[in-house]
């Protein structure tokens, strides 16, 4: 007497594979059942095993083990490349970039807030609006020029400190 292939329900497969029934049902979603009677679906072990063991669920759907492994290797290679760029000094940590930006924008803010106090005597002495605008424009341009001459030259990655220079050396 020959052997015949058995069919398995989702619940039976969940017990055999020691998996949650909902996980089994989700992984079998793309598998064609061997038998279907009403709401009851039965699967061949060969088809079910491929879906349950050979594939990994992800947000994009289901990945095979080889696809998941290839993605992991690619991600590890990318991280190694970023570390190499850090060692070479080609990239900066976000904390250092934030500190540099804070320094730059802090200087900009303080220079712009100082313009009214510096320009007030000249504007008060101005004879008309046109002359007052010219004084104000000159003071703003002077502040912007002073800021453009300033350059961040060095930084330390250990304590995210950096030094700036106003001598224009590049």
Chimera marker file (.cmm) of the C-alpha trace (Angstrom):
<marker_set name="trace">
<marker id="1" x="0.000" y="0.000" z="0.000" r="1" g="1" b="0" radius="0.5"/>
<marker id="2" x="1.438" y="3.350" z="-1.074" r="1" g="1" b="0" radius="0.5"/>
<marker id="3" x="1.757" y="6.429" z="1.056" r="1" g="1" b="0" radius="0.5"/>
<marker id="4" x="-0.421" y="9.431" z="0.322" r="1" g="1" b="0" radius="0.5"/>
<marker id="5" x="0.481" y="13.009" z="1.115" r="1" g="1" b="0" radius="0.5"/>
<marker id="6" x="-1.374" y="14.387" z="4.093" r="1" g="1" b="0" radius="0.5"/>
<marker id="7" x="-2.852" y="17.849" z="4.197" r="1" g="1" b="0" radius="0.5"/>
<marker id="8" x="-2.635" y="20.145" z="7.198" r="1" g="1" b="0" radius="0.5"/>
<marker id="9" x="-4.781" y="22.965" z="8.542" r="1" g="1" b="0" radius="0.5"/>
<marker id="10" x="-3.286" y="26.268" z="9.685" r="1" g="1" b="0" radius="0.5"/>
<marker id="11" x="-3.849" y="25.280" z="13.313" r="1" g="1" b="0" radius="0.5"/>
<marker id="12" x="-2.153" y="21.899" z="12.850" r="1" g="1" b="0" radius="0.5"/>
<marker id="13" x="0.817" y="23.540" z="11.127" r="1" g="1" b="0" radius="0.5"/>
<marker id="14" x="1.067" y="26.056" z="13.959" r="1" g="1" b="0" radius="0.5"/>
<marker id="15" x="1.327" y="23.198" z="16.465" r="1" g="1" b="0" radius="0.5"/>
<marker id="16" x="3.869" y="21.251" z="14.382" r="1" g="1" b="0" radius="0.5"/>
<marker id="17" x="6.105" y="24.270" z="13.753" r="1" g="1" b="0" radius="0.5"/>
<marker id="18" x="5.621" y="25.734" z="17.237" r="1" g="1" b="0" radius="0.5"/>
<marker id="19" x="4.505" y="29.052" z="15.791" r="1" g="1" b="0" radius="0.5"/>
<marker id="20" x="1.627" y="31.401" z="16.472" r="1" g="1" b="0" radius="0.5"/>
<marker id="21" x="-1.412" y="30.559" z="14.372" r="1" g="1" b="0" radius="0.5"/>
<marker id="22" x="-1.637" y="34.135" z="13.034" r="1" g="1" b="0" radius="0.5"/>
<marker id="23" x="2.000" y="34.027" z="11.908" r="1" g="1" b="0" radius="0.5"/>
<marker id="24" x="1.399" y="30.729" z="10.115" r="1" g="1" b="0" radius="0.5"/>
<marker id="25" x="-1.699" y="32.140" z="8.415" r="1" g="1" b="0" radius="0.5"/>
<marker id="26" x="0.193" y="35.274" z="7.326" r="1" g="1" b="0" radius="0.5"/>
<marker id="27" x="3.081" y="33.258" z="5.862" r="1" g="1" b="0" radius="0.5"/>
<marker id="28" x="0.688" y="30.918" z="4.062" r="1" g="1" b="0" radius="0.5"/>
<marker id="29" x="-1.244" y="33.810" z="2.505" r="1" g="1" b="0" radius="0.5"/>
<marker id="30" x="0.469" y="33.371" z="-0.870" r="1" g="1" b="0" radius="0.5"/>
<marker id="31" x="0.449" y="29.565" z="-0.843" r="1" g="1" b="0" radius="0.5"/>
<marker id="32" x="-2.244" y="27.749" z="-2.813" r="1" g="1" b="0" radius="0.5"/>
<marker id="33" x="-4.079" y="25.272" z="-0.556" r="1" g="1" b="0" radius="0.5"/>
<marker id="34" x="-4.173" y="21.606" z="-1.605" r="1" g="1" b="0" radius="0.5"/>
<marker id="35" x="-7.809" y="21.376" z="-0.486" r="1" g="1" b="0" radius="0.5"/>
<marker id="36" x="-10.413" y="23.986" z="0.246" r="1" g="1" b="0" radius="0.5"/>
<marker id="37" x="-13.860" y="23.304" z="1.753" r="1" g="1" b="0" radius="0.5"/>
<marker id="38" x="-15.800" y="26.403" z="2.774" r="1" g="1" b="0" radius="0.5"/>
<marker id="39" x="-13.579" y="28.405" z="5.130" r="1" g="1" b="0" radius="0.5"/>
<marker id="40" x="-11.339" y="25.400" z="5.819" r="1" g="1" b="0" radius="0.5"/>
<marker id="41" x="-8.071" y="25.290" z="3.896" r="1" g="1" b="0" radius="0.5"/>
<marker id="42" x="-5.595" y="22.440" z="4.002" r="1" g="1" b="0" radius="0.5"/>
<marker id="43" x="-1.991" y="22.620" z="2.821" r="1" g="1" b="0" radius="0.5"/>
<marker id="44" x="0.587" y="20.042" z="1.778" r="1" g="1" b="0" radius="0.5"/>
<marker id="45" x="3.543" y="19.916" z="4.179" r="1" g="1" b="0" radius="0.5"/>
<marker id="46" x="6.041" y="20.569" z="1.377" r="1" g="1" b="0" radius="0.5"/>
<marker id="47" x="4.323" y="23.823" z="0.337" r="1" g="1" b="0" radius="0.5"/>
<marker id="48" x="3.736" y="24.926" z="3.919" r="1" g="1" b="0" radius="0.5"/>
<marker id="49" x="7.318" y="24.195" z="5.023" r="1" g="1" b="0" radius="0.5"/>
<marker id="50" x="8.760" y="26.322" z="2.207" r="1" g="1" b="0" radius="0.5"/>
<marker id="51" x="6.563" y="29.226" z="3.219" r="1" g="1" b="0" radius="0.5"/>
<marker id="52" x="7.098" y="28.802" z="6.966" r="1" g="1" b="0" radius="0.5"/>
<marker id="53" x="10.820" y="28.043" z="7.117" r="1" g="1" b="0" radius="0.5"/>
<marker id="54" x="12.361" y="29.492" z="3.985" r="1" g="1" b="0" radius="0.5"/>
<marker id="55" x="10.947" y="32.977" z="4.159" r="1" g="1" b="0" radius="0.5"/>
<marker id="56" x="11.109" y="35.865" z="6.613" r="1" g="1" b="0" radius="0.5"/>
<marker id="57" x="8.244" y="38.396" z="6.933" r="1" g="1" b="0" radius="0.5"/>
<marker id="58" x="9.132" y="42.074" z="6.476" r="1" g="1" b="0" radius="0.5"/>
<marker id="59" x="7.304" y="45.338" z="5.959" r="1" g="1" b="0" radius="0.5"/>
<marker id="60" x="7.792" y="44.928" z="2.185" r="1" g="1" b="0" radius="0.5"/>
<marker id="61" x="6.277" y="41.433" z="2.153" r="1" g="1" b="0" radius="0.5"/>
<marker id="62" x="8.140" y="38.173" z="2.519" r="1" g="1" b="0" radius="0.5"/>
<marker id="63" x="11.884" y="37.746" z="1.947" r="1" g="1" b="0" radius="0.5"/>
<marker id="64" x="13.745" y="34.520" z="1.442" r="1" g="1" b="0" radius="0.5"/>
<marker id="65" x="16.619" y="33.765" z="3.772" r="1" g="1" b="0" radius="0.5"/>
<marker id="66" x="19.136" y="34.456" z="0.992" r="1" g="1" b="0" radius="0.5"/>
<marker id="67" x="17.561" y="37.853" z="0.256" r="1" g="1" b="0" radius="0.5"/>
<marker id="68" x="17.571" y="38.760" z="3.947" r="1" g="1" b="0" radius="0.5"/>
<marker id="69" x="21.210" y="37.653" z="4.272" r="1" g="1" b="0" radius="0.5"/>
<marker id="70" x="22.213" y="39.712" z="1.224" r="1" g="1" b="0" radius="0.5"/>
<marker id="71" x="20.504" y="42.794" z="2.677" r="1" g="1" b="0" radius="0.5"/>
<marker id="72" x="22.296" y="42.275" z="5.991" r="1" g="1" b="0" radius="0.5"/>
<marker id="73" x="25.697" y="41.959" z="4.285" r="1" g="1" b="0" radius="0.5"/>
<marker id="74" x="25.008" y="45.108" z="2.222" r="1" g="1" b="0" radius="0.5"/>
<marker id="75" x="24.004" y="47.044" z="5.352" r="1" g="1" b="0" radius="0.5"/>
<marker id="76" x="27.141" y="45.902" z="7.190" r="1" g="1" b="0" radius="0.5"/>
<marker id="77" x="29.290" y="46.964" z="4.216" r="1" g="1" b="0" radius="0.5"/>
<marker id="78" x="27.619" y="50.379" z="4.195" r="1" g="1" b="0" radius="0.5"/>
<marker id="79" x="28.273" y="50.822" z="7.923" r="1" g="1" b="0" radius="0.5"/>
<marker id="80" x="31.914" y="49.825" z="7.426" r="1" g="1" b="0" radius="0.5"/>
<marker id="81" x="32.211" y="52.416" z="4.625" r="1" g="1" b="0" radius="0.5"/>
<marker id="82" x="30.788" y="55.125" z="6.886" r="1" g="1" b="0" radius="0.5"/>
<marker id="83" x="33.263" y="54.189" z="9.639" r="1" g="1" b="0" radius="0.5"/>
<marker id="84" x="36.119" y="54.372" z="7.113" r="1" g="1" b="0" radius="0.5"/>
<marker id="85" x="34.954" y="57.821" z="5.994" r="1" g="1" b="0" radius="0.5"/>
<marker id="86" x="34.878" y="58.921" z="9.653" r="1" g="1" b="0" radius="0.5"/>
<marker id="87" x="38.453" y="57.689" z="10.131" r="1" g="1" b="0" radius="0.5"/>
<marker id="88" x="39.583" y="59.570" z="7.033" r="1" g="1" b="0" radius="0.5"/>
<marker id="89" x="37.814" y="62.718" z="8.227" r="1" g="1" b="0" radius="0.5"/>
<marker id="90" x="35.481" y="62.803" z="5.214" r="1" g="1" b="0" radius="0.5"/>
<marker id="91" x="32.337" y="62.892" z="7.365" r="1" g="1" b="0" radius="0.5"/>
<marker id="92" x="31.495" y="64.484" z="10.691" r="1" g="1" b="0" radius="0.5"/>
<marker id="93" x="29.205" y="63.201" z="13.416" r="1" g="1" b="0" radius="0.5"/>
<marker id="94" x="25.848" y="64.958" z="13.642" r="1" g="1" b="0" radius="0.5"/>
<marker id="95" x="26.751" y="66.366" z="17.071" r="1" g="1" b="0" radius="0.5"/>
<marker id="96" x="29.742" y="68.251" z="15.657" r="1" g="1" b="0" radius="0.5"/>
<marker id="97" x="27.753" y="69.580" z="12.696" r="1" g="1" b="0" radius="0.5"/>
<marker id="98" x="25.058" y="70.757" z="15.114" r="1" g="1" b="0" radius="0.5"/>
<marker id="99" x="27.655" y="72.461" z="17.325" r="1" g="1" b="0" radius="0.5"/>
<marker id="100" x="29.203" y="74.213" z="14.312" r="1" g="1" b="0" radius="0.5"/>
<marker id="101" x="25.777" y="75.365" z="13.103" r="1" g="1" b="0" radius="0.5"/>
<marker id="102" x="24.884" y="76.588" z="16.595" r="1" g="1" b="0" radius="0.5"/>
<marker id="103" x="28.086" y="78.638" z="16.657" r="1" g="1" b="0" radius="0.5"/>
<marker id="104" x="27.534" y="80.076" z="13.179" r="1" g="1" b="0" radius="0.5"/>
<marker id="105" x="23.882" y="80.954" z="13.708" r="1" g="1" b="0" radius="0.5"/>
<marker id="106" x="24.589" y="82.226" z="17.211" r="1" g="1" b="0" radius="0.5"/>
<marker id="107" x="27.196" y="84.617" z="15.808" r="1" g="1" b="0" radius="0.5"/>
<marker id="108" x="24.819" y="85.677" z="13.046" r="1" g="1" b="0" radius="0.5"/>
<marker id="109" x="22.019" y="86.342" z="15.511" r="1" g="1" b="0" radius="0.5"/>
<marker id="110" x="24.224" y="88.379" z="17.862" r="1" g="1" b="0" radius="0.5"/>
<marker id="111" x="25.658" y="90.466" z="14.980" r="1" g="1" b="0" radius="0.5"/>
<marker id="112" x="22.198" y="91.190" z="13.572" r="1" g="1" b="0" radius="0.5"/>
<marker id="113" x="20.800" y="92.097" z="16.998" r="1" g="1" b="0" radius="0.5"/>
<marker id="114" x="23.724" y="94.507" z="17.505" r="1" g="1" b="0" radius="0.5"/>
<marker id="115" x="22.999" y="96.411" z="14.285" r="1" g="1" b="0" radius="0.5"/>
<marker id="116" x="20.297" y="98.711" z="15.758" r="1" g="1" b="0" radius="0.5"/>
<marker id="117" x="22.542" y="99.771" z="18.641" r="1" g="1" b="0" radius="0.5"/>
<marker id="118" x="25.523" y="100.404" z="16.358" r="1" g="1" b="0" radius="0.5"/>
<marker id="119" x="23.481" y="102.157" z="13.682" r="1" g="1" b="0" radius="0.5"/>
<marker id="120" x="21.268" y="104.252" z="15.984" r="1" g="1" b="0" radius="0.5"/>
<marker id="121" x="23.633" y="107.266" z="16.316" r="1" g="1" b="0" radius="0.5"/>
<marker id="122" x="24.157" y="107.455" z="12.538" r="1" g="1" b="0" radius="0.5"/>
<marker id="123" x="20.468" y="107.022" z="11.772" r="1" g="1" b="0" radius="0.5"/>
<marker id="124" x="19.514" y="109.628" z="14.400" r="1" g="1" b="0" radius="0.5"/>
<marker id="125" x="21.926" y="112.082" z="12.804" r="1" g="1" b="0" radius="0.5"/>
<marker id="126" x="20.680" y="111.323" z="9.275" r="1" g="1" b="0" radius="0.5"/>
<marker id="127" x="18.817" y="114.139" z="7.610" r="1" g="1" b="0" radius="0.5"/>
<marker id="128" x="16.284" y="112.023" z="5.707" r="1" g="1" b="0" radius="0.5"/>
<marker id="129" x="14.982" y="108.484" z="5.244" r="1" g="1" b="0" radius="0.5"/>
<marker id="130" x="17.213" y="107.793" z="2.242" r="1" g="1" b="0" radius="0.5"/>
<marker id="131" x="20.341" y="108.631" z="4.235" r="1" g="1" b="0" radius="0.5"/>
<marker id="132" x="19.099" y="106.547" z="7.219" r="1" g="1" b="0" radius="0.5"/>
<marker id="133" x="18.559" y="103.557" z="4.893" r="1" g="1" b="0" radius="0.5"/>
<marker id="134" x="22.094" y="103.939" z="3.541" r="1" g="1" b="0" radius="0.5"/>
<marker id="135" x="23.540" y="103.967" z="7.090" r="1" g="1" b="0" radius="0.5"/>
<marker id="136" x="21.487" y="100.927" z="8.042" r="1" g="1" b="0" radius="0.5"/>
<marker id="137" x="22.482" y="99.051" z="4.881" r="1" g="1" b="0" radius="0.5"/>
<marker id="138" x="26.164" y="99.855" z="5.529" r="1" g="1" b="0" radius="0.5"/>
<marker id="139" x="25.966" y="98.532" z="9.115" r="1" g="1" b="0" radius="0.5"/>
<marker id="140" x="24.218" y="95.346" z="7.967" r="1" g="1" b="0" radius="0.5"/>
<marker id="141" x="26.783" y="94.808" z="5.194" r="1" g="1" b="0" radius="0.5"/>
<marker id="142" x="29.627" y="95.351" z="7.680" r="1" g="1" b="0" radius="0.5"/>
<marker id="143" x="28.128" y="92.728" z="10.031" r="1" g="1" b="0" radius="0.5"/>
<marker id="144" x="27.649" y="90.270" z="7.155" r="1" g="1" b="0" radius="0.5"/>
<marker id="145" x="31.218" y="90.855" z="5.939" r="1" g="1" b="0" radius="0.5"/>
<marker id="146" x="32.551" y="90.244" z="9.437" r="1" g="1" b="0" radius="0.5"/>
<marker id="147" x="30.626" y="86.970" z="9.575" r="1" g="1" b="0" radius="0.5"/>
<marker id="148" x="31.813" y="85.854" z="6.133" r="1" g="1" b="0" radius="0.5"/>
<marker id="149" x="35.425" y="86.433" z="7.171" r="1" g="1" b="0" radius="0.5"/>
<marker id="150" x="34.968" y="84.089" z="10.104" r="1" g="1" b="0" radius="0.5"/>
<marker id="151" x="35.662" y="80.413" z="9.380" r="1" g="1" b="0" radius="0.5"/>
<marker id="152" x="35.478" y="77.255" z="11.449" r="1" g="1" b="0" radius="0.5"/>
<marker id="153" x="38.929" y="75.729" z="11.179" r="1" g="1" b="0" radius="0.5"/>
<marker id="154" x="39.366" y="72.901" z="13.640" r="1" g="1" b="0" radius="0.5"/>
<marker id="155" x="37.176" y="70.518" z="15.563" r="1" g="1" b="0" radius="0.5"/>
<marker id="156" x="37.678" y="67.760" z="18.076" r="1" g="1" b="0" radius="0.5"/>
<marker id="157" x="35.528" y="64.642" z="17.716" r="1" g="1" b="0" radius="0.5"/>
<marker id="158" x="36.054" y="63.540" z="21.323" r="1" g="1" b="0" radius="0.5"/>
<marker id="159" x="34.320" y="66.417" z="23.096" r="1" g="1" b="0" radius="0.5"/>
<marker id="160" x="32.601" y="68.086" z="20.091" r="1" g="1" b="0" radius="0.5"/>
<marker id="161" x="34.530" y="71.325" z="20.663" r="1" g="1" b="0" radius="0.5"/>
<marker id="162" x="35.768" y="73.401" z="17.788" r="1" g="1" b="0" radius="0.5"/>
<marker id="163" x="37.689" y="76.607" z="17.336" r="1" g="1" b="0" radius="0.5"/>
<marker id="164" x="36.947" y="79.387" z="14.912" r="1" g="1" b="0" radius="0.5"/>
<marker id="165" x="39.280" y="81.927" z="13.440" r="1" g="1" b="0" radius="0.5"/>
<marker id="166" x="38.630" y="85.388" z="12.117" r="1" g="1" b="0" radius="0.5"/>
<marker id="167" x="41.951" y="85.741" z="10.315" r="1" g="1" b="0" radius="0.5"/>
<marker id="168" x="40.573" y="84.277" z="7.090" r="1" g="1" b="0" radius="0.5"/>
<marker id="169" x="43.202" y="81.495" z="6.769" r="1" g="1" b="0" radius="0.5"/>
<marker id="170" x="41.733" y="78.686" z="4.705" r="1" g="1" b="0" radius="0.5"/>
<link id1="1" id2="2" r="1" g="1" b="0" radius="0.2"/>
<link id1="2" id2="3" r="1" g="1" b="0" radius="0.2"/>
<link id1="3" id2="4" r="1" g="1" b="0" radius="0.2"/>
<link id1="4" id2="5" r="1" g="1" b="0" radius="0.2"/>
<link id1="5" id2="6" r="1" g="1" b="0" radius="0.2"/>
<link id1="6" id2="7" r="1" g="1" b="0" radius="0.2"/>
<link id1="7" id2="8" r="1" g="1" b="0" radius="0.2"/>
<link id1="8" id2="9" r="1" g="1" b="0" radius="0.2"/>
<link id1="9" id2="10" r="1" g="1" b="0" radius="0.2"/>
<link id1="10" id2="11" r="1" g="1" b="0" radius="0.2"/>
<link id1="11" id2="12" r="1" g="1" b="0" radius="0.2"/>
<link id1="12" id2="13" r="1" g="1" b="0" radius="0.2"/>
<link id1="13" id2="14" r="1" g="1" b="0" radius="0.2"/>
<link id1="14" id2="15" r="1" g="1" b="0" radius="0.2"/>
<link id1="15" id2="16" r="1" g="1" b="0" radius="0.2"/>
<link id1="16" id2="17" r="1" g="1" b="0" radius="0.2"/>
<link id1="17" id2="18" r="1" g="1" b="0" radius="0.2"/>
<link id1="18" id2="19" r="1" g="1" b="0" radius="0.2"/>
<link id1="19" id2="20" r="1" g="1" b="0" radius="0.2"/>
<link id1="20" id2="21" r="1" g="1" b="0" radius="0.2"/>
<link id1="21" id2="22" r="1" g="1" b="0" radius="0.2"/>
<link id1="22" id2="23" r="1" g="1" b="0" radius="0.2"/>
<link id1="23" id2="24" r="1" g="1" b="0" radius="0.2"/>
<link id1="24" id2="25" r="1" g="1" b="0" radius="0.2"/>
<link id1="25" id2="26" r="1" g="1" b="0" radius="0.2"/>
<link id1="26" id2="27" r="1" g="1" b="0" radius="0.2"/>
<link id1="27" id2="28" r="1" g="1" b="0" radius="0.2"/>
<link id1="28" id2="29" r="1" g="1" b="0" radius="0.2"/>
<link id1="29" id2="30" r="1" g="1" b="0" radius="0.2"/>
<link id1="30" id2="31" r="1" g="1" b="0" radius="0.2"/>
<link id1="31" id2="32" r="1" g="1" b="0" radius="0.2"/>
<link id1="32" id2="33" r="1" g="1" b="0" radius="0.2"/>
<link id1="33" id2="34" r="1" g="1" b="0" radius="0.2"/>
<link id1="34" id2="35" r="1" g="1" b="0" radius="0.2"/>
<link id1="35" id2="36" r="1" g="1" b="0" radius="0.2"/>
<link id1="36" id2="37" r="1" g="1" b="0" radius="0.2"/>
<link id1="37" id2="38" r="1" g="1" b="0" radius="0.2"/>
<link id1="38" id2="39" r="1" g="1" b="0" radius="0.2"/>
<link id1="39" id2="40" r="1" g="1" b="0" radius="0.2"/>
<link id1="40" id2="41" r="1" g="1" b="0" radius="0.2"/>
<link id1="41" id2="42" r="1" g="1" b="0" radius="0.2"/>
<link id1="42" id2="43" r="1" g="1" b="0" radius="0.2"/>
<link id1="43" id2="44" r="1" g="1" b="0" radius="0.2"/>
<link id1="44" id2="45" r="1" g="1" b="0" radius="0.2"/>
<link id1="45" id2="46" r="1" g="1" b="0" radius="0.2"/>
<link id1="46" id2="47" r="1" g="1" b="0" radius="0.2"/>
<link id1="47" id2="48" r="1" g="1" b="0" radius="0.2"/>
<link id1="48" id2="49" r="1" g="1" b="0" radius="0.2"/>
<link id1="49" id2="50" r="1" g="1" b="0" radius="0.2"/>
<link id1="50" id2="51" r="1" g="1" b="0" radius="0.2"/>
<link id1="51" id2="52" r="1" g="1" b="0" radius="0.2"/>
<link id1="52" id2="53" r="1" g="1" b="0" radius="0.2"/>
<link id1="53" id2="54" r="1" g="1" b="0" radius="0.2"/>
<link id1="54" id2="55" r="1" g="1" b="0" radius="0.2"/>
<link id1="55" id2="56" r="1" g="1" b="0" radius="0.2"/>
<link id1="56" id2="57" r="1" g="1" b="0" radius="0.2"/>
<link id1="57" id2="58" r="1" g="1" b="0" radius="0.2"/>
<link id1="58" id2="59" r="1" g="1" b="0" radius="0.2"/>
<link id1="59" id2="60" r="1" g="1" b="0" radius="0.2"/>
<link id1="60" id2="61" r="1" g="1" b="0" radius="0.2"/>
<link id1="61" id2="62" r="1" g="1" b="0" radius="0.2"/>
<link id1="62" id2="63" r="1" g="1" b="0" radius="0.2"/>
<link id1="63" id2="64" r="1" g="1" b="0" radius="0.2"/>
<link id1="64" id2="65" r="1" g="1" b="0" radius="0.2"/>
<link id1="65" id2="66" r="1" g="1" b="0" radius="0.2"/>
<link id1="66" id2="67" r="1" g="1" b="0" radius="0.2"/>
<link id1="67" id2="68" r="1" g="1" b="0" radius="0.2"/>
<link id1="68" id2="69" r="1" g="1" b="0" radius="0.2"/>
<link id1="69" id2="70" r="1" g="1" b="0" radius="0.2"/>
<link id1="70" id2="71" r="1" g="1" b="0" radius="0.2"/>
<link id1="71" id2="72" r="1" g="1" b="0" radius="0.2"/>
<link id1="72" id2="73" r="1" g="1" b="0" radius="0.2"/>
<link id1="73" id2="74" r="1" g="1" b="0" radius="0.2"/>
<link id1="74" id2="75" r="1" g="1" b="0" radius="0.2"/>
<link id1="75" id2="76" r="1" g="1" b="0" radius="0.2"/>
<link id1="76" id2="77" r="1" g="1" b="0" radius="0.2"/>
<link id1="77" id2="78" r="1" g="1" b="0" radius="0.2"/>
<link id1="78" id2="79" r="1" g="1" b="0" radius="0.2"/>
<link id1="79" id2="80" r="1" g="1" b="0" radius="0.2"/>
<link id1="80" id2="81" r="1" g="1" b="0" radius="0.2"/>
<link id1="81" id2="82" r="1" g="1" b="0" radius="0.2"/>
<link id1="82" id2="83" r="1" g="1" b="0" radius="0.2"/>
<link id1="83" id2="84" r="1" g="1" b="0" radius="0.2"/>
<link id1="84" id2="85" r="1" g="1" b="0" radius="0.2"/>
<link id1="85" id2="86" r="1" g="1" b="0" radius="0.2"/>
<link id1="86" id2="87" r="1" g="1" b="0" radius="0.2"/>
<link id1="87" id2="88" r="1" g="1" b="0" radius="0.2"/>
<link id1="88" id2="89" r="1" g="1" b="0" radius="0.2"/>
<link id1="89" id2="90" r="1" g="1" b="0" radius="0.2"/>
<link id1="90" id2="91" r="1" g="1" b="0" radius="0.2"/>
<link id1="91" id2="92" r="1" g="1" b="0" radius="0.2"/>
<link id1="92" id2="93" r="1" g="1" b="0" radius="0.2"/>
<link id1="93" id2="94" r="1" g="1" b="0" radius="0.2"/>
<link id1="94" id2="95" r="1" g="1" b="0" radius="0.2"/>
<link id1="95" id2="96" r="1" g="1" b="0" radius="0.2"/>
<link id1="96" id2="97" r="1" g="1" b="0" radius="0.2"/>
<link id1="97" id2="98" r="1" g="1" b="0" radius="0.2"/>
<link id1="98" id2="99" r="1" g="1" b="0" radius="0.2"/>
<link id1="99" id2="100" r="1" g="1" b="0" radius="0.2"/>
<link id1="100" id2="101" r="1" g="1" b="0" radius="0.2"/>
<link id1="101" id2="102" r="1" g="1" b="0" radius="0.2"/>
<link id1="102" id2="103" r="1" g="1" b="0" radius="0.2"/>
<link id1="103" id2="104" r="1" g="1" b="0" radius="0.2"/>
<link id1="104" id2="105" r="1" g="1" b="0" radius="0.2"/>
<link id1="105" id2="106" r="1" g="1" b="0" radius="0.2"/>
<link id1="106" id2="107" r="1" g="1" b="0" radius="0.2"/>
<link id1="107" id2="108" r="1" g="1" b="0" radius="0.2"/>
<link id1="108" id2="109" r="1" g="1" b="0" radius="0.2"/>
<link id1="109" id2="110" r="1" g="1" b="0" radius="0.2"/>
<link id1="110" id2="111" r="1" g="1" b="0" radius="0.2"/>
<link id1="111" id2="112" r="1" g="1" b="0" radius="0.2"/>
<link id1="112" id2="113" r="1" g="1" b="0" radius="0.2"/>
<link id1="113" id2="114" r="1" g="1" b="0" radius="0.2"/>
<link id1="114" id2="115" r="1" g="1" b="0" radius="0.2"/>
<link id1="115" id2="116" r="1" g="1" b="0" radius="0.2"/>
<link id1="116" id2="117" r="1" g="1" b="0" radius="0.2"/>
<link id1="117" id2="118" r="1" g="1" b="0" radius="0.2"/>
<link id1="118" id2="119" r="1" g="1" b="0" radius="0.2"/>
<link id1="119" id2="120" r="1" g="1" b="0" radius="0.2"/>
<link id1="120" id2="121" r="1" g="1" b="0" radius="0.2"/>
<link id1="121" id2="122" r="1" g="1" b="0" radius="0.2"/>
<link id1="122" id2="123" r="1" g="1" b="0" radius="0.2"/>
<link id1="123" id2="124" r="1" g="1" b="0" radius="0.2"/>
<link id1="124" id2="125" r="1" g="1" b="0" radius="0.2"/>
<link id1="125" id2="126" r="1" g="1" b="0" radius="0.2"/>
<link id1="126" id2="127" r="1" g="1" b="0" radius="0.2"/>
<link id1="127" id2="128" r="1" g="1" b="0" radius="0.2"/>
<link id1="128" id2="129" r="1" g="1" b="0" radius="0.2"/>
<link id1="129" id2="130" r="1" g="1" b="0" radius="0.2"/>
<link id1="130" id2="131" r="1" g="1" b="0" radius="0.2"/>
<link id1="131" id2="132" r="1" g="1" b="0" radius="0.2"/>
<link id1="132" id2="133" r="1" g="1" b="0" radius="0.2"/>
<link id1="133" id2="134" r="1" g="1" b="0" radius="0.2"/>
<link id1="134" id2="135" r="1" g="1" b="0" radius="0.2"/>
<link id1="135" id2="136" r="1" g="1" b="0" radius="0.2"/>
<link id1="136" id2="137" r="1" g="1" b="0" radius="0.2"/>
<link id1="137" id2="138" r="1" g="1" b="0" radius="0.2"/>
<link id1="138" id2="139" r="1" g="1" b="0" radius="0.2"/>
<link id1="139" id2="140" r="1" g="1" b="0" radius="0.2"/>
<link id1="140" id2="141" r="1" g="1" b="0" radius="0.2"/>
<link id1="141" id2="142" r="1" g="1" b="0" radius="0.2"/>
<link id1="142" id2="143" r="1" g="1" b="0" radius="0.2"/>
<link id1="143" id2="144" r="1" g="1" b="0" radius="0.2"/>
<link id1="144" id2="145" r="1" g="1" b="0" radius="0.2"/>
<link id1="145" id2="146" r="1" g="1" b="0" radius="0.2"/>
<link id1="146" id2="147" r="1" g="1" b="0" radius="0.2"/>
<link id1="147" id2="148" r="1" g="1" b="0" radius="0.2"/>
<link id1="148" id2="149" r="1" g="1" b="0" radius="0.2"/>
<link id1="149" id2="150" r="1" g="1" b="0" radius="0.2"/>
<link id1="150" id2="151" r="1" g="1" b="0" radius="0.2"/>
<link id1="151" id2="152" r="1" g="1" b="0" radius="0.2"/>
<link id1="152" id2="153" r="1" g="1" b="0" radius="0.2"/>
<link id1="153" id2="154" r="1" g="1" b="0" radius="0.2"/>
<link id1="154" id2="155" r="1" g="1" b="0" radius="0.2"/>
<link id1="155" id2="156" r="1" g="1" b="0" radius="0.2"/>
<link id1="156" id2="157" r="1" g="1" b="0" radius="0.2"/>
<link id1="157" id2="158" r="1" g="1" b="0" radius="0.2"/>
<link id1="158" id2="159" r="1" g="1" b="0" radius="0.2"/>
<link id1="159" id2="160" r="1" g="1" b="0" radius="0.2"/>
<link id1="160" id2="161" r="1" g="1" b="0" radius="0.2"/>
<link id1="161" id2="162" r="1" g="1" b="0" radius="0.2"/>
<link id1="162" id2="163" r="1" g="1" b="0" radius="0.2"/>
<link id1="163" id2="164" r="1" g="1" b="0" radius="0.2"/>
<link id1="164" id2="165" r="1" g="1" b="0" radius="0.2"/>
<link id1="165" id2="166" r="1" g="1" b="0" radius="0.2"/>
<link id1="166" id2="167" r="1" g="1" b="0" radius="0.2"/>
<link id1="167" id2="168" r="1" g="1" b="0" radius="0.2"/>
<link id1="168" id2="169" r="1" g="1" b="0" radius="0.2"/>
<link id1="169" id2="170" r="1" g="1" b="0" radius="0.2"/>
</marker_set>
